[in-house]
Amino acid sequence: QVQLVESGGGSVQAGGSLRLSCTASGDVYKNYCMAWFRQVSGMEREGLAGIDYDGQIVYGDSVKGRFTISQDNVKSTVYLQMTSLQPEDTATYFCAIRGWGCSGGASWREKRFFGVWGRGTQVTVSS
């Protein structure tokens, strides 16, 4: 069974940067899509970015140009580099994984297509 652990959250001022990490362990899928989501209390979980076993990368419109997803296959870790952070980026950030790639439309943005989740890491951006 796959397990995911996020790290790297914290508090930052507007305009600042953070890098989140998500490390996978256990029986990681050969073909996978790992994605970052975020959620504000009372709101839907929003898909931000995804990266798959084939190196395909996808981004949501709200973070395109500000956030960068990357992976280190040796460390089984996916990163989310976040720049130009704004107060509206304040949320709990989760990573998730599924057993097929990120291609095939916008399904990577939907939480229902991911079966394994980390516990999340809080990001707080102050003005």
C-alpha positions in Angstrom: 0.0 0.0 0.0 1.2 3.5 -0.9 1.7 6.1 1.8 2.2 9.8 1.3 3.7 12.3 3.6 3.8 16.1 2.9 6.2 18.6 4.5 7.3 22.1 3.9 4.3 24.1 4.9 4.5 27.2 7.1 3.8 30.9 7.4 5.1 33.4 4.9 4.5 37.0 3.9 2.8 38.0 0.7 5.2 37.8 -2.2 7.2 35.1 -0.5 7.9 31.5 -1.6 7.7 28.0 -0.1 8.6 24.6 -1.4 6.3 21.7 -0.4 7.5 18.1 -0.5 5.5 14.8 -0.8 7.3 11.6 -0.3 5.8 8.3 -1.3 6.6 5.0 0.4 5.4 1.4 0.1 4.2 -0.2 -3.1 4.2 2.8 -5.3 2.4 2.4 -8.6 4.5 1.8 -11.7 2.2 4.1 -13.7 1.1 7.0 -11.6 -0.1 10.6 -11.4 0.9 12.5 -8.3 -1.0 15.7 -7.8 -1.2 18.6 -5.4 -4.5 19.9 -4.1 -5.4 22.5 -1.6 -8.5 23.1 0.5 -9.9 26.0 2.5 -12.3 25.0 5.2 -15.8 24.8 3.8 -14.6 24.9 0.2 -14.0 22.2 -2.4 -10.6 20.7 -2.7 -8.8 22.3 -5.6 -6.4 20.6 -8.0 -3.3 22.6 -8.5 -0.7 20.6 -10.4 0.1 17.0 -11.4 3.1 15.1 -12.6 3.2 11.5 -13.8 5.5 8.6 -14.4 6.0 9.7 -18.0 7.0 13.2 -17.0 3.8 14.9 -18.1 3.0 18.0 -16.1 -0.3 19.7 -15.8 -1.3 22.9 -13.9 -4.5 24.5 -12.8 -5.2 28.0 -14.1 -5.0 29.6 -10.6 -1.4 28.6 -10.1 0.0 28.5 -13.7 3.1 30.7 -13.8 3.6 30.9 -10.1 3.8 27.2 -8.9 6.1 24.6 -10.3 5.8 20.9 -9.8 8.8 18.5 -10.1 9.8 15.1 -9.0 12.9 13.2 -7.8 12.3 9.6 -8.7 15.3 8.4 -6.7 13.8 9.9 -3.5 10.2 9.1 -4.6 9.4 12.7 -3.8 7.3 15.3 -5.7 7.8 19.0 -5.0 5.7 22.0 -5.4 7.7 25.2 -5.6 5.3 28.1 -4.8 6.3 31.7 -5.6 4.6 35.1 -5.4 2.3 33.7 -2.7 -0.8 35.7 -1.8 -3.2 35.6 1.2 -5.7 33.8 -1.0 -3.1 30.9 -1.3 -3.7 30.2 2.4 -5.0 26.6 2.7 -4.2 23.1 3.7 -2.1 21.5 0.9 -2.5 17.8 0.1 -0.7 15.5 -2.2 -2.4 12.5 -3.8 -1.6 9.6 -6.1 -3.4 7.3 -8.5 -2.4 4.3 -10.5 -2.6 5.9 -14.0 -1.1 9.0 -15.6 -2.1 12.6 -15.6 -3.2 12.8 -19.2 -6.8 12.3 -20.4 -8.5 15.6 -19.8 -9.1 17.3 -16.5 -9.6 14.3 -14.3 -6.4 15.0 -12.5 -8.0 18.0 -10.9 -10.8 16.0 -9.3 -10.3 14.4 -5.9 -12.6 11.5 -6.7 -10.0 10.1 -9.1 -7.4 9.8 -6.4 -7.4 7.0 -3.8 -4.4 7.7 -1.7 -3.9 11.0 0.1 -1.4 12.5 2.5 -2.5 14.2 5.7 -1.8 17.7 4.4 0.4 20.6 5.4 -0.8 24.1 6.3 0.3 27.1 4.3 -0.5 30.6 5.7 0.3 33.7 3.8 -0.1 37.0 5.6 -0.5 40.4 3.9 
